[in-house]
Amino acid sequence: TRWITGMPVKDATGGFKCFRAEVLRKIDLKKIRSNGYAFQIEINYKAWKGGARIKEVPIIFIDRRSGVSKMSKNIMYEAAYMVWKLKIGSLF
């Protein structure tokens, strides 16, 4: 994601986020069409392109011990597609 978009974020799909209210007001949430991981990438990208400063705080992630992942091929494809869509869209 960072390589394609240029966004200065190491983990664009990290789910714990905090946004200033004025940053969210600049994003037209009605135009957001993605879900899951792609949603997180899209929101981060639009905030960054809107001039927001991004600060990442490292966390310790403990692997799942029970249950099943919700990750699917469709979710992965959507996220990969979203990255390119954002990049190409920013060129126009």
N, C-alpha and C positions, 0 to 999 in steps of 0.2 A: 504493500500500500504506500509506504513512504517513498519507495523508489519511483513508482508510477506517478503519484500525485504531487510529490515534493513536500507533502505535509510533514511538519516536524514532530511526528508522533511515532513512537516505537510500537505501541500496542493500540491500534485504532479500534479494536473490538473489546477492549477492557470495559466492563460494564459499570464500574463505579465512577460516576462523573458529577461534577458540580459546575454549573454555568451561572454567570451573572445574568440577571433578568434582562438587561438591555441587549445582551448577546442573543438570547432566545427571541426577543422582540424583532430583531433584524432578520430572522430566518422565517420564511413563509412556510409554516408547518403544514399547510394544506397541500403544498407541492411535494411533500415527502411521500414516496411511494414504496419504499423498501421496508423490510422487516428484519428482525434478528440482528445478525452480525452486520449485514449491509446497512441497516438503519444506523447503527453506531458509527460506521465509517462515514456515512452521508452527513450526519449531524456534526461530527468533528470537522469534516471538510468544509461545510458551509459556515461553521463558526470561524474557522481559521481564515477562509477567504473573505469573511466579513470583517476581518481585522482583530479578532479575538486573540489574546495571548493564551497559549496552551502550556500548562505545567503538569508534568507527569510525576506522580509520587509512587515509587516502587512498593509493591505488596508481596507477601509470601503466599503463594497459591498452593494449597494442599490438594493432591490428586483425589478424585472421587473414590470413595471406599464402597459405596453401594449405589444402586439405581442405574439408570441408563442415560446416555447422552441424547440430547435432542438434535444433535448435529446430523444433517443429511446431505446427500449430494446436491440437492436443490438449494439448500442454504449456502453451501460452498460456491456453487455456480452463481447464485445471486450476488454474493459478496465480490467475487472476481469480476463479474459484469459491472457492478456498481463502481468499482475503482476506475475502470476504463471509461465508463460513461461520464464520471466526474471530470476526468482528465480531458477528454475530448470536448465536453461541454464548456470547459474553461477556456478553450482555444477560440471560441466564437463569441 
